[in-house]
């Protein structure tokens, strides 16, 4: 493997910036997914088929996909972060 000093300047700068981001900020590799669900309350509209939308973070743990529910209180924050996270990811 060639030393990093032999890499083109733009690639060296990109790798350096990525290392800074990974070191300074929390990092998750996943996708935001909206899924429909039932709440389980008798008489709720979801028992008639009008399901509630829920936001989930889909992550891969080993070979399995894990879905983490995003509470409604955090949805706005996650949606504000997402464009930044998407831009950093590529």
C-alpha positions in Angstrom: 0.0 0.0 0.0 1.3 3.4 -0.9 1.9 6.0 1.9 -0.8 8.7 2.2 1.7 11.3 1.1 1.5 9.8 -2.4 -2.2 10.3 -2.7 -3.5 13.2 -4.8 -4.1 16.4 -2.8 -8.0 16.4 -3.1 -8.1 12.8 -1.8 -5.8 13.6 1.1 -8.0 16.6 2.0 -11.2 14.5 1.8 -9.7 11.7 4.0 -8.6 14.3 6.5 -12.0 16.0 6.6 -13.7 12.6 7.0 -11.4 11.6 9.9 -12.2 14.9 11.6 -16.0 14.4 11.2 -15.8 10.8 12.5 -13.7 11.8 15.4 -15.6 14.9 16.5 -19.3 14.0 15.9 -21.5 11.0 16.5 -21.9 8.9 13.3 -24.6 6.4 12.2 -24.9 4.6 8.9 -28.5 3.9 8.3 -31.7 5.1 6.6 -34.9 6.9 7.8 -38.0 4.8 7.2 -41.6 5.7 7.6 -43.8 2.8 8.5 -47.5 2.5 9.4 -48.4 0.9 12.7 -51.3 0.2 15.1 -51.3 1.6 18.7 -53.4 -1.2 20.2 -56.0 1.1 21.8 -59.6 -0.3 21.4 -61.8 2.0 19.3 -58.8 3.9 17.7 -58.9 4.7 14.0 -56.0 2.2 13.5 -58.3 -0.7 14.4 -60.4 0.3 11.3 -57.3 0.3 9.1 -56.2 4.0 9.4 -52.7 3.2 10.7 -50.4 5.7 12.5 -47.2 6.8 10.7 -44.0 6.1 12.6 -40.5 7.1 11.9 -37.7 4.5 12.3 -33.9 4.4 11.8 -33.0 1.3 9.9 -29.5 0.1 10.7 -27.6 -3.0 9.8 -26.1 -4.9 12.7 -23.9 -7.7 11.3 -26.1 -9.4 8.7 -29.4 -8.3 10.3 -31.4 -5.1 9.9 -32.5 -3.4 13.1 -35.3 -0.9 13.2 -35.1 1.7 16.0 -38.3 3.8 16.6 -37.8 7.5 16.6 -40.1 9.1 19.3 -42.4 11.9 18.0 -40.6 14.3 20.3 -37.3 13.7 18.4 -38.7 13.5 14.8 -38.3 17.2 14.1 -34.6 17.1 15.3 -33.9 14.0 13.2 -35.5 15.5 10.1 -33.3 18.7 10.6 -30.2 16.6 10.9 -31.0 14.2 8.0 -30.0 16.5 5.0 -26.6 17.2 6.7 -26.1 13.5 7.4 -27.1 12.6 3.8 -24.7 15.2 2.4 -21.8 13.9 4.5 -22.5 10.3 3.4 -22.1 11.0 -0.3 
